[in-house]
Amino acid sequence: MFNYDRYLRKGKLPHIWCPGCGYGIIFKAMIRAIDALGWDKNETVLASGIGCASRLPGYADFNTIHTTHGRSIPFATGIKLANPKLKVVVMGGDGDMSAIGGNHLIHACRRNIDLPLVIFNNNIYGMTGGQFSPTTPIGKKATTAPYGMTENAFDISALSIAAGASFVARVTSFHAKQMEELMKQAFQHKGFSVLEIITGCPTGYGRRNGQPEAADQLEWQRAHGIPKLRYEKMSSEEREGKFSIGVLHDEEKPSYLETYDKAVGLA
């Protein structure tokens, strides 16, 4: 059995996440992925902003930085530029990364900075009261959308591909083993990688939208997250309400660190 203890700051426990929250699944998969890659804890940095997802680095025994809302990507960029040998991972929720941090996201994709970004997408602002986020589906309820969401939702993975990220993948918290493997791929990718994880928020989202139990949300993820190759063979009618999971985009191109070093004469 895997021993997580040496990767935890036990003095920071218990965590703040609600019972049934998918973030514990993600946290454990991340620890297993980092352990499998053999990363030195002293050379690993976790950077986050504000929100339920962004509390994760506080429980992890690595070098960690808890930044202001939406600003983890520029902080992580500075760390990586200052010491490119460090293994820097950025993480945050859908609100943190696609709302106040949305501009940082698209420019990090454009630059192809050598960083992996893990986005915990639970379609809601969970920590601050259940307000709708840029990924809340049309018709779904939130504290700030009591009659149902009326705006179109961002497709974070499609947005990241269009903005220039060289590796983009999507998975759900139900598919925990696949998540771990995709994390390893994203963490080793040269360039900017985005891993979108569709996960659940039983308290802020599920209770208002017909999924009051964590198992309801996991079952929904299992039924609606379709492997990419099978998804591509489905008709438009069959795809309705579903989404593809797996590696969605993977290309090789110069990272920002390479082009920067070349420009200043270091390469």
SULHU-V191891 format. One line per field, one symbol per residue. ss: DSSP state (a for helix, b for strand, c for the rest). psi: psi as a letter, one per 30 degrees, with the letter a starting at -180 (. if undefined). burial: 1 if it has 16 or more other ideal C-beta (glycine too) atoms within 10 Angstrom, else 0. A space follows every 50 residues. Layout:
# SULHU-V191891
ss: ???
psi: ???
burial: ???
This chain:
# SULHU-V191891
ss: ccccaaabcaaaccccccccccaaaaaaaaaaaaaaacccaaabbbbbcc ccaaaaaaabccbbbbcccccaaaaaaaaaaaccccbbbbbbbaaaaaaa caaaaaaaaaaccccbbbbbbccbbcccccbbcccccccccbccbccccc cccccaaaaaaaacccbbbbbbcccaaaaaaaaaaaaaccccbbbbbbcc cccccaaacccccaaaaaaaaaaabbbaaaaaaccaaaacccbbbbbbbb cccccaaaaaaaacccc
psi: kkjfefgkjffflllfklkfkffeeeeeeeeeeeeefgkkefgkkkklck leeffefffkiaklkjalkggeeeeeeeeeeeiffkjkkkllleeeffcf geeeeefeeefhkikkkjjjjggljeeggglllfgklkfkllfgifgkkf lkkkjeeeeeeefgkfkklkllfeieeeeeeeeeeeffkjakkkjkjjll ieeeeeffhgifkeeeeeeeeeffjkkeeeefflleeffkfllklajfkj lklkleeeeeeeeggf.
burial: 00000010000000101101111011111111110000100001111111 11111110111111111011111111101100000111111111111111 11011101101111111111111111100111111100011100100010 00110110111011111111111111011111111110101111111111 11111101101001011101100011000010000000000011111110 00001111010000000
